[in-house]
Amino acid sequence: MIKNISIIGAGSLASSILSAIMRAERSYNINLIDIDKKKKSLARKYNLSFSSNYSSNISKSDLIFLLVKPKEYKIMLKEINQFLSKNVILLSFMAGITHDDIKNNINKNITVVRCMANLTIKNFNSYVFYFSKSLNTKNNMMLKGFFSQFSKSKRYKTENDIDKLTALYGSGPAYYVFFNKIIRESFIKMGYSDRDSREYTNDLLEGSVTLIKENNDLDAIIDSIASKKGTTEAALLEFKKKKINQIFSKGIVYAYKKSKNILKK
């Protein structure tokens, strides 16, 4: 049974995960750790214990969320190694750091699970995708039960799936926000106020999501809007001419390649 949780790293994803856990069905003893003392404000927000260094409190953890920057992972593992109990499960949300990278930097035979989610988890809207070579059936069921309180979850058999999902899903909200920004700036350039541009853009995208949920045939939706020689078709033809879809897909491939070589410049 999961009672004690340590979260190492208090960045944006940690904040979103913490927000979700705090609204879950059960309450947990949570210890937030970040070497940046300014991050104590996040712990204060939820009335949690906070530490800017690694201590024996970690040894009480049933789950440890690893959410530090990838370039800092070796130093972090070296520091916490002495405090790891043999029964703890390490949940790594560090992009590009493999299951074996972590196993090779700890002394004990500890269960390591590589995970990927995105910031929408704070609103219970994200999947948690995960992969592990060392997760047994009992612990897998326990983890699924834990995740189910605030997210959907799916276990993958290959670690390469986690790298692909890092680029597609972990980064996904940024792509949608980037598109939102383009539309919003277009409203502003055509003379609308910042306030109206924000409201109209958000309403537009929310309504479009509803259309997609109602009809999975995306081409049919587009065809229902883009009449021949009309305004929508004019815009879409320009997008196709500039090969916007290829540019976008190429960007995601770059993200995937980066997740495979996260520590290389």
N, C-alpha and C positions, 0 to 999 in steps of 0.2 A: 504493500500500500504506500502511496506517495503522500508524505506529510511535509517534508522539508525540501525546499528548493533554493538553490543559489543561482543567481544570474550574474554572469561576469561580463561586464561591458554594458554601459548605459546609454547607447546611441538611439537612433530613431526606431529601429526594429525592436530593440529591447523595450523601449517605451510602449510600443504598440502591443507586444506580447504581454507585457506586464499589465496593461490596461485590460486585456482580455482575461487573463488569469484572475485578476481581482474581481471580475464580474462572473466568474464561473460558479458552478453549483456548490463546490466545496471551498473551504478556506484552507490556506496553506501558510506555513511559516516560511517567509521569503527573506532571503539575505541578498541585498544588492551590492555588487562590488565593482568599483571603477577607480583606476589610479588618479583620475581627475576629480579632485575634491569638490569641484563645482557641480558635479553630477549628483551631489547629495540632495539637491532640490527635488529630483525625481523620487527618491526614497521618502522624502518629507511629504510629498504630495499624497502618498498612499500609507503613510505612517509605518514605514518599513525600516528595518535595521540597515545600516550602510557602513561600508568600510572602504578605505582607499588602499588597503593592502590585503594580502592573503594570509589567512590565519586558520587555526584549527577548527573554526566554526564550519569550514567547508566539509570537514569529515562527517558532519551530521546529515549531509545532503543525500536525498534519494535521487534527485535529478539535479544536474548542473547544466545550465544553458551557457554555451560558449558563444559570445557575441562581440568579441573584440575584433579589431581590424586584422585582416589576414597577415599583414606583415609583422604583427605583434604576437602571433600565436605561439611560437617556440618559447619566447620569454615567459609568456603566461603559463604554458604547460610546465615549464621548468619550476616555476614558483609554486604551483598548486600540487605538483606531483606528490610531495610528501604528505599531503593532507587528504588524498583520495582514498576512500574506503573501497574494498573489493566489490561491494554490492551496488555502488553508485552507477548511474547511467549518464554518460556525457552526451548531450544533445548539441551538436555543432551546427550553427547557422552561418558559419564563416565561409563566404563564397570562395570556391576554388581550392580549399584545403581538404585533401582527401581523407578517407577513413584511415588509410595506412599512415599518412602523414602524422595523424594524431596518435595512433597506436605506437608508432616508432619513437614518440617523444614522451611516453609515460612508461613507468617501470612495471606497473601491475597489469594483470590480465583483466582489464575493465571493459565493459560494454560501451561501444562507441556507436552513435547513430548520427549520420549526416542528414541534415534537414534543410528544407527551403520553404519559405513562406513569403508573404509581402505585407506591406503596412496596413492593408485592409483587414488584417486579423483583429485589429482593435475593435472593429465593428462586427466581428464574427463572420466576415465575408471571405476569408482566405482559406485555401487548402494549406495543410502542412504535408509536403511531400517528403518522404524519408527513405533512406537506404542504410543497411547495416550488414556486415559480415558476421557480427558477433551477438546479434539480438536473438534470444531464444523465444520460444512460443509464448511462454508465460509472460515475459516482459513485453513482448509485442502486444498482447492483449491488454496489458496494463496501460501501455502508452496510448493505444487507440482509445481506450476509455478516458484517459486524461485529455487527449486532444479533442475528443467529441464534445467536451463541455463548452468549447469556444470556436471550433473549426471543423471542417471536413479534413480527412486525412487519407493518404494513399501511400502504400509501401511499394517501392520499385526494386527490381531485381538487379539492375545495373547502376553503377555509380555515374555513368555517362548521362543517364536520364536526369540526375540532379544537376549536372553541369548545363544541360539543355534547358531545364526548367528555371535555372538561375537567370539565364538570358531572357527566356520567354515570360516567366511568371513572376520571379522575384523583382525583375526590373520593370515588369509590365505596367504598373501604375504610372511610372514616369512617362511612358509612351503616351498614355491617355491624357495625362496632364499637359504634356508637350503639345498635343493636338488641340486641347482645350485652349491653351495659350495662343496658338495660331488663330483659331476662330475668334477668340476674344479681341485680339489685336486687330483683326480685320474689321470687327464692329467699330472699334475706336477710330480706325483710319477713315471709316465712312461717316464719322461725325457723331457717334453715339457716346454718351457719358461712360465713365468707368463703371459706375454703378449699374447702369442699364446693360452695358456690354457683358458684365459678369453674370447678371441675372438671366439674360437671354441665352448666353452660351451654356450655362449650367442646365437651363430648362431644355435647350435643344438636345444636349447629350443625354440627359436623363430620359427624355422622351424617346430618343433613338434606341437606347438600351431596351426599353419596353417593347418597341417594334421588333427588335431582334429576338427577344424572348418569346414573342407571340408567333414568329415565323422564322424558322431556321434556314430558309432559303434566302440567302443574302442577295443573290442576283435578282431574285424576284422583287425584293424590297427596292433595290436600286431602280429596276425597270419601272416600278410603279410610280417612282418620283421623277425619273429622267425621261420626259417625253421627247420625241424626235425633234431635233433642231430647236430644242428649248434651252432655257438658262442653265438647268442642271447638267444637261448633256455637254454644254459648252465648257463648263468647269471640269467635268470628268475627262473630256477629250484632252484638255490641257494637262491634267494630271498624268494621263497615260502617255502623252507626248514627252513629258519630262521624266517618264519612268519612275514616278514616285513610289510605286509598289516595290520595284527592284531596289531602290535606294533604301527603303525602309527594311526590307528583308536582309539586305547586306549589312545594315547596322546591327541587326539581331545576331547575325553570324559573327560579327566582330565581338559582340558581347559574349557569345558562346566560346569563342577562341580565347578570350581573355579569362574566362572562368577556368579554362584548362591550364592556363599559364599565368595565374593571378599574381605571382611574385616576380614575374619578369617585366622589365620596363618596356 
